[in-house]
Amino acid sequence: MKNILLIGGSYGIGSAIVAQLQETNKVYVASRTPPAHPHRNLTHISFDAKMDTLDITLLPQTLDGFIYCPGSINLKPFKRLDMEAFEDDMQVNFFGMVKIIKTIIPNMSLKSSMVFFSTVAVGNGMPFHTSIAAAKGAVEGFAKSLAAEYAPKIKVNVIAPSLTNTPLAAKLLNNEKKKESMENKHPLKRIGEAEDIANAAVFLLSDKSSWITGQVIHIDGGLSTLNLN
C-alpha cells in the first residue's frame, strides 16, 4: 500500500483522484476543507497552500506519490491584469508548490512519482490567458528540470488539461450556451470531466507508468494537436 500526499483534494479533480486512490493506498490530503470521501485509509491535514507551512510530522516517513492540485482560472485582458494578479497566480500555481516540494522531497521513496498540473493554454496561445499561462509555463519548465535532476529515483510529470467541468470552471460553464460553445471548440465535442483527468493522474502514480518521466501529457479532448476547421 503506497503513501500518497495530495495538496488540495477536496473538490473537482483532486476529489476525483482521492476517490480512486483511497481504496488501495494510504492517502494524505492537505487542504482547507476535508474531502467528501471519508475512508479509513484517508487522513486530512488542515492546510492553506497560500499561507501555511506543511507540518511533515503529520506525514509518514516515506512518500510514494505527490500531487499538487491547487490552481486558478484568471482570464482577463492583459491591460486589466495588474502585477498583483500575476503574483497571485504564481503563488497559487507555482511558488506554493515549490515550497512544499522543498519540504517533502527528502521523504520521497525510490521510484516514487510526482504529478503537477498545467493547462492547454501554455502550448496553445489563447487570448486572456497571459497570467495563468505564465504561471503554468513555470510549472512545466520546473517539472522537466526536476525530473532530470532526480531521475531515476523520482518520476515527475505534468498533466495539461483543457477546460474541465469542476467548481473552479463554474463561471465559464454556468449556462447551456456557454457550455455548448466550449464543447464545440474541442475535437471530441465535449468538456472534460474530473474523472478524465483523475484517470491520468492515478496512472502516473502507479507502477504502470514506470517508464514515463519529464512529460507534459495533454488530456484536452484533442484541442492541443487537432485542427478540424
ABEGO torsion letter per residue (X at the ends): XBBBBBBGAABEAAAAAAAAAAAABBBBBBBABBBABBBAABBBBBBBAAABBBBAAABBABBABBBBABBBBBBBBAAABBAAAAAAAAAAAAAAAAAAAAAAAAABBBGBBBBBBBBAAAABBBBGAAAAAAAAAAAAAAAAAAAAAAOAABBBBBBBBBBBBBAAAAAAAABAAAAAAAAAABAAGBBBBAAAAAAAAAAAABAAAAABBGBBBBBAGGAAABBAX
